[in-house]
Amino acid sequence: MELSNRTVLVVGGTSGIGRELARRFAAAGSTVAVGGRSPKALAELAEEGFGTFGIDVTDGSSVASARDAVLARYPELDTVVTMSGVMLLEDLRDPAHFDAARTTIDTNLVGTIRVIDAFTPHLVGRGAGTFITVTSGIAFLPFPPMPSYAASKAAVHAYSEALRAQLDGTGVGVVELVPPAVATAGQERVNPNALPLGDFATEVMRLLSADPTPREILVKGVLMHRWAERDGTYDDLVAQRSQALAMLPGRAKADARKRP
């Protein structure tokens, strides 16, 4: 995948991985626009020279309006990155978790579909282009405190596979980016093993530039997640990650009360 001279829209690019990838595409010589919900972050990015657009992926009207604005300014758009996502803790013993589940699915899965649907006619009409969807290592190796996050990202993986098959022959490719834990927005404090953002972005851009571009962008730090079932490590790793259930509010105290 040629990284220069592209016209890229990063939806959900106002922070973290999305913001860094926007900067990397720009540094490689591409024209880059960023969509997101934070007016402050969009203003900062505009000062850096990015095209900026307000968009809420949970609102179909917002997505349609943003699409129209993006295509009016960038009719040559050829790459759409769907970065928007939320990560929420859920205690499945508490029915109140459903609000978090609904928010997660609507943002991570349905929001991705809204963005793809909005730009598919344009890219297919061009006869060339790329969707870059974003899943997670958690799609392949669940993190039990975040069940709906894992489910939503697994669904985006399956959706990406189907989208690729359906767009075959149109000239539009589908690339799935599968991040591990990356040190963004204080994540390094939550997970001291999180991959530094700069190192992650460098490896991603190297993999994207390969010819042919891999269908899945798998940095070294995510391989243990992606291939856990194949390698026979899945059950042990899920058991290890289940220890993090103690971080759920009230879970440790409730479990302690049940012990004899």
C-alpha positions as CSV (number, residue, x, y, z in Angstrom):
1,M,0.0,0.0,0.0
2,E,1.5,3.3,-1.1
3,L,1.4,5.7,1.9
4,S,2.1,8.9,0.1
5,N,-0.2,10.8,-2.2
6,R,-3.3,9.3,-0.7
7,T,-6.3,11.2,0.6
8,V,-7.2,9.7,4.0
9,L,-10.0,10.2,6.4
10,V,-9.5,9.0,10.0
11,V,-12.8,8.8,11.8
12,G,-12.2,8.8,15.5
13,G,-8.7,10.4,14.9
14,T,-8.9,13.1,17.6
15,S,-6.9,11.1,20.2
16,G,-4.7,8.1,20.8
17,I,-3.9,5.7,18.0
18,G,-6.1,7.5,15.5
19,R,-4.4,10.8,16.0
20,E,-1.0,9.3,15.7
21,L,-1.9,7.4,12.5
22,A,-3.2,10.7,11.0
23,R,0.1,12.3,11.7
24,R,2.0,9.4,10.3
25,F,0.0,9.4,7.0
26,A,0.6,13.1,6.8
27,A,4.3,12.7,7.4
28,A,4.4,10.1,4.6
29,G,3.0,12.7,2.2
30,S,-0.7,12.0,2.2
31,T,-3.5,14.5,2.6
32,V,-5.3,13.7,5.8
33,A,-8.7,14.7,7.3
34,V,-9.8,13.8,10.8
35,G,-13.3,13.3,12.1
36,G,-14.4,13.2,15.7
37,R,-16.6,14.6,18.5
38,S,-14.2,16.8,20.4
39,P,-14.3,20.4,19.2
40,K,-11.1,21.2,21.2
41,A,-9.2,18.3,19.7
42,L,-10.5,19.2,16.2
43,A,-9.4,22.8,16.6
44,E,-5.9,21.6,17.7
45,L,-5.6,19.3,14.7
46,A,-6.8,22.1,12.3
47,E,-3.9,24.2,13.6
48,E,-1.6,21.4,12.6
49,G,-3.0,21.6,9.0
50,F,-5.5,18.7,9.0
51,G,-8.9,19.0,7.6
52,T,-11.4,18.5,10.5
53,F,-15.0,17.4,10.6
54,G,-17.4,16.9,13.5
55,I,-18.9,13.4,13.5
56,D,-20.7,11.2,15.9
57,V,-20.8,7.6,14.7
58,T,-23.7,6.8,16.9
59,D,-25.9,9.3,14.9
60,G,-26.7,8.4,11.3
61,S,-27.5,12.0,10.4
62,S,-24.2,13.1,11.8
63,V,-22.4,10.5,9.7
64,A,-24.2,11.5,6.6
65,S,-23.6,15.2,7.1
66,A,-19.9,14.5,7.7
67,R,-19.6,12.4,4.6
68,D,-21.1,15.1,2.5
69,A,-18.8,17.7,3.9
70,V,-15.7,15.5,3.5
71,L,-16.5,14.6,-0.1
72,A,-17.2,18.2,-1.0
73,R,-13.8,19.2,0.2
74,Y,-11.9,16.0,-0.7
75,P,-13.6,14.5,-3.8
76,E,-10.4,12.4,-4.3
77,L,-10.8,10.6,-1.0
78,D,-9.4,7.1,-1.3
79,T,-8.8,5.8,2.2
80,V,-11.2,5.6,5.2
81,V,-10.0,4.6,8.6
82,T,-12.7,3.6,11.1
83,M,-11.1,4.3,14.5
84,S,-14.1,5.3,16.7
85,G,-14.5,3.1,19.8
86,V,-15.1,2.9,23.5
87,M,-13.8,0.5,26.2
88,L,-16.1,0.1,29.2
89,L,-15.9,-2.2,32.2
90,E,-19.0,-4.4,32.7
91,D,-20.0,-6.6,35.6
92,L,-22.3,-9.2,34.0
93,R,-23.8,-10.1,37.5
94,D,-25.3,-6.6,37.6
95,P,-28.1,-6.0,35.1
96,A,-27.2,-2.3,35.0
97,H,-24.3,-3.3,32.8
98,F,-26.7,-3.3,29.8
99,D,-26.3,0.5,29.3
100,A,-22.5,0.0,28.8
101,A,-23.1,-2.9,26.5
102,R,-25.5,-0.9,24.3
103,T,-23.1,2.0,24.2
104,T,-20.2,-0.2,23.3
105,I,-22.0,-2.1,20.5
106,D,-23.6,1.1,19.0
107,T,-20.2,2.8,18.9
108,N,-17.8,0.1,18.1
109,L,-19.8,-2.1,15.8
110,V,-22.8,-0.2,14.5
111,G,-20.8,3.0,14.3
112,T,-18.2,1.2,12.1
113,I,-21.0,0.0,9.8
114,R,-22.5,3.5,9.6
115,V,-19.2,4.9,8.4
116,I,-18.5,2.1,6.0
117,D,-22.0,2.4,4.5
118,A,-21.6,6.1,4.1
119,F,-18.4,5.9,2.1
120,T,-18.8,2.6,0.2
121,P,-20.7,4.2,-2.8
122,H,-18.0,6.8,-3.2
123,L,-15.1,4.3,-3.1
124,V,-16.8,1.7,-5.3
125,G,-17.6,4.5,-7.8
126,R,-14.0,5.5,-7.9
127,G,-13.1,1.9,-8.6
128,A,-10.2,2.1,-6.1
129,G,-9.7,2.7,-2.5
130,T,-9.2,1.2,1.0
131,F,-11.2,0.8,4.1
132,I,-9.0,0.3,7.2
133,T,-11.2,-1.2,10.0
134,V,-9.9,-1.4,13.6
135,T,-10.4,-4.3,15.9
136,S,-8.3,-5.4,18.8
137,G,-6.3,-8.3,20.2
138,I,-9.2,-8.6,22.6
139,A,-11.3,-9.7,19.6
140,F,-9.4,-12.9,19.6
141,L,-8.4,-13.3,23.3
142,P,-11.2,-11.8,25.4
143,F,-10.5,-9.6,28.4
144,P,-13.3,-10.7,30.8
145,P,-13.9,-7.3,32.5
146,M,-14.8,-5.9,29.1
147,P,-17.1,-8.5,27.5
148,S,-19.0,-6.2,25.1
149,Y,-15.8,-4.6,23.9
150,A,-14.5,-8.0,23.1
151,A,-17.7,-9.0,21.4
152,S,-17.9,-5.8,19.4
153,K,-14.4,-6.1,18.1
154,A,-14.9,-9.8,17.2
155,A,-17.9,-8.7,15.3
156,V,-16.0,-6.0,13.4
157,H,-13.4,-8.7,12.5
158,A,-16.1,-10.9,11.0
159,Y,-17.8,-7.9,9.3
160,S,-14.4,-6.9,7.8
161,E,-14.0,-10.4,6.4
162,A,-17.4,-10.3,4.8
163,L,-17.0,-6.7,3.5
164,R,-13.7,-7.8,1.8
165,A,-15.4,-10.7,0.1
166,Q,-18.4,-8.5,-1.0
167,L,-16.1,-5.8,-2.4
168,D,-13.9,-8.2,-4.3
169,G,-13.5,-7.1,-7.8
170,T,-14.5,-3.5,-7.2
171,G,-11.0,-2.2,-6.6
172,V,-11.8,-1.4,-3.0
173,G,-9.7,-3.2,-0.4
174,V,-10.3,-3.9,3.3
175,V,-7.4,-3.9,5.8
176,E,-8.0,-4.8,9.4
177,L,-5.8,-3.2,12.0
178,V,-5.5,-5.3,15.2
179,P,-3.9,-3.3,18.0
180,P,-2.7,-4.9,21.3
181,A,-2.7,-2.8,24.4
182,V,-1.1,0.5,23.4
183,A,0.1,3.2,25.8
184,T,-2.5,6.0,25.1
185,A,-4.5,8.3,27.4
186,G,-2.9,7.0,30.5
187,Q,-3.1,3.3,29.5
188,E,0.5,2.9,30.5
189,R,-0.6,3.3,34.1
190,V,-3.3,0.7,33.7
191,N,-1.2,-1.8,31.8
192,P,2.6,-1.3,32.3
193,N,3.1,-3.8,29.4
194,A,1.3,-1.6,26.9
195,L,3.2,-1.0,23.7
196,P,4.5,2.6,23.4
197,L,2.4,4.5,20.9
198,G,5.3,5.6,18.8
199,D,6.7,2.1,18.4
200,F,3.2,0.8,17.6
201,A,2.6,3.4,14.9
202,T,6.0,2.8,13.3
203,E,5.4,-0.9,13.0
204,V,1.9,-0.3,11.6
205,M,3.1,2.0,8.9
206,R,5.8,-0.5,8.0
207,L,3.3,-3.3,7.6
208,L,0.8,-1.1,5.7
209,S,3.5,-0.2,3.2
210,A,4.2,-3.8,2.3
211,D,3.3,-5.1,-1.1
212,P,0.9,-6.7,-1.0
213,T,-0.5,-5.2,2.1
214,P,-1.5,-7.8,4.6
215,R,-5.3,-8.3,5.2
216,E,-4.6,-8.0,8.9
217,I,-2.0,-5.6,10.3
218,L,-0.5,-7.6,13.2
219,V,2.3,-6.0,15.1
220,K,4.5,-8.4,17.1
221,G,2.8,-7.4,20.4
222,V,-0.6,-8.8,19.3
223,L,0.5,-12.1,17.8
224,M,-0.1,-14.0,21.1
225,H,-3.7,-12.8,21.1
226,R,-4.4,-13.4,17.4
227,W,-3.0,-17.0,17.4
228,A,-3.8,-18.2,20.9
229,E,-6.3,-20.8,19.8
230,R,-4.0,-22.1,17.1
231,D,-1.1,-22.2,19.5
232,G,-3.0,-24.0,22.2
233,T,-2.5,-21.2,24.7
234,Y,-6.1,-19.8,24.7
235,D,-7.5,-21.4,27.8
236,D,-4.5,-20.6,30.0
237,L,-4.4,-17.0,28.8
238,V,-8.1,-16.4,29.3
239,A,-7.7,-17.8,32.9
240,Q,-4.8,-15.4,33.5
241,R,-6.8,-12.5,32.2
242,S,-9.8,-13.5,34.3
243,Q,-7.9,-12.4,37.4
244,A,-8.5,-8.9,36.3
245,L,-12.2,-9.3,37.2
246,A,-11.1,-8.2,40.7
247,M,-10.9,-4.7,39.2
248,L,-14.7,-4.5,38.7
249,P,-16.3,-2.2,41.4
250,G,-17.5,-4.2,44.3
251,R,-16.5,-7.6,42.8
252,A,-13.6,-8.3,45.2
253,K,-15.7,-7.4,48.3
254,A,-18.6,-9.5,47.1
255,D,-16.4,-12.5,46.4
256,A,-14.7,-12.2,49.7
257,R,-18.0,-12.2,51.5
258,K,-18.9,-15.6,49.8
259,R,-15.7,-17.3,51.0
260,P,-16.1,-19.5,54.1
